[in-house]
Amino acid sequence: EGAKMAIEYYQKFYKQFPNSDKAPKALFMIGFMRANDLAQYDSARLAYNEFLSKYPNNDLAASVKAELQNLGKTPDEIIQEKISSSK
């Protein structure tokens, strides 16, 4: 329930202040919480893709790309992929 309330807050902020220097972080948090707290991967993907289209040069863009690559994966799956790709 807390995550849903936080997402609503970030969404209201993002819609009211789209040009704020905090807007990119709000959009990132919407995607992050949808993915990691609520397992709403499709909604998270939409937020992340919107982030990359609006803020491709933002400091969080690399984190967004990593989040997109790992959507729905367990920490163990992520580690296994890293191990496999480094061989």
KADA-V132027 format. One line per field, one symbol per residue. phi: phi as a letter, one per 40 degrees, with the letter a starting at -180 (. if undefined). burial: 1 if it has 24 or more other ideal C-beta (glycine too) atoms within 12 Angstrom, else 0. A space follows every 10 residues. Layout:
phi=???
burial=???
//
This chain:
phi=.ccccccdcc ccdcccbcbc ccddcccdcd ccccccbbfc ccccdccccc dcccbcbcdc dccccccccb dgccdccccc ccccccc
burial=0000001001 1001000000 0011111111 1111110000 0001101101 1100100001 0011001101 1000000000 0000000
//
